[in-house]
Amino acid sequence: MITTVLPIEVRVDALYNISQAARLLGVSRKTVYRMIEENRLKANLRKIDNRLVVTGQEIKKAITCVF
């Protein structure tokens, strides 16, 4: 069976929550939190609801490091 890897569509100017970032990176949420803690992924705290968000640019950088 042949599987095709679809290109990942990440908008550089968008903000992604932890679950979305994990899905785009192909890892678990726990791994995303670990990457943030180890400074391999930069996250910002969204002021309106105090949740962590990751920019599309950071996800693109992490994709090149992960793969």
Backbone torsions as a table, in degrees:
resi	resn	phi	psi	omega
1	MET	NA	132.9	179.5
2	ILE	-104.5	129.1	176.2
3	THR	-112.5	145.6	180.0
4	THR	-107.0	131.7	176.9
5	VAL	-88.3	119.7	179.2
6	LEU	-79.7	142.1	177.2
7	PRO	-65.6	142.1	-179.1
8	ILE	-82.4	125.9	179.1
9	GLU	-95.4	101.8	178.3
10	VAL	-118.7	120.7	176.3
11	ARG	-82.2	123.4	-176.1
12	VAL	-63.7	-32.6	-176.2
13	ASP	-90.1	4.0	-176.6
14	ALA	-94.7	160.6	173.6
15	LEU	-109.3	137.6	-178.1
16	TYR	-124.6	138.4	175.8
17	ASN	-77.2	177.6	-174.0
18	ILE	-62.8	-41.9	179.8
19	SER	-64.0	-43.1	179.2
20	GLN	-65.8	-41.4	178.7
21	ALA	-62.4	-42.1	178.8
22	ALA	-62.0	-42.8	179.8
23	ARG	-63.2	-43.4	-179.8
24	LEU	-67.2	-34.7	-179.7
25	LEU	-83.9	-15.9	-178.9
26	GLY	75.6	31.1	179.5
27	VAL	-129.4	175.4	178.4
28	SER	-82.4	164.8	176.4
29	ARG	-61.9	-37.5	179.5
30	LYS	-60.4	-39.3	178.2
31	THR	-65.8	-38.8	177.7
32	VAL	-62.4	-44.7	177.4
33	TYR	-61.2	-38.9	178.3
34	ARG	-65.1	-41.1	178.4
35	MET	-63.2	-38.8	177.8
36	ILE	-65.9	-44.5	-179.2
37	GLU	-63.4	-35.5	-179.3
38	GLU	-87.7	7.5	179.5
39	ASN	61.8	27.1	174.1
40	ARG	-90.3	-12.5	179.3
41	LEU	-143.6	128.2	-178.6
42	LYS	-94.0	131.0	178.1
43	ALA	-124.4	151.4	178.1
44	ASN	-115.1	150.8	176.7
45	LEU	-91.9	119.5	179.5
46	ARG	-76.3	123.9	-172.5
47	LYS	-65.5	-35.1	-173.1
48	ILE	-66.3	-32.8	-178.0
49	ASP	-135.9	11.1	177.5
50	ASN	54.1	40.2	176.5
51	ARG	-109.5	150.9	177.8
52	LEU	-78.0	136.5	174.5
53	VAL	-131.3	150.9	-179.7
54	VAL	-120.5	135.1	179.2
55	THR	-76.1	154.8	176.9
56	GLY	-60.1	-34.8	179.2
57	GLN	-63.0	-42.0	178.0
58	GLU	-64.9	-38.3	178.7
59	ILE	-65.1	-42.2	178.2
60	LYS	-61.6	-40.6	177.3
61	LYS	-63.6	-41.7	-179.2
62	ALA	-67.6	-34.4	179.1
63	ILE	-61.6	-41.7	-179.6
64	THR	-67.6	-28.3	178.4
65	CYS	-80.1	-38.4	-177.6
66	VAL	-71.8	-40.9	-175.4
67	PHE	-106.3	NA	NA
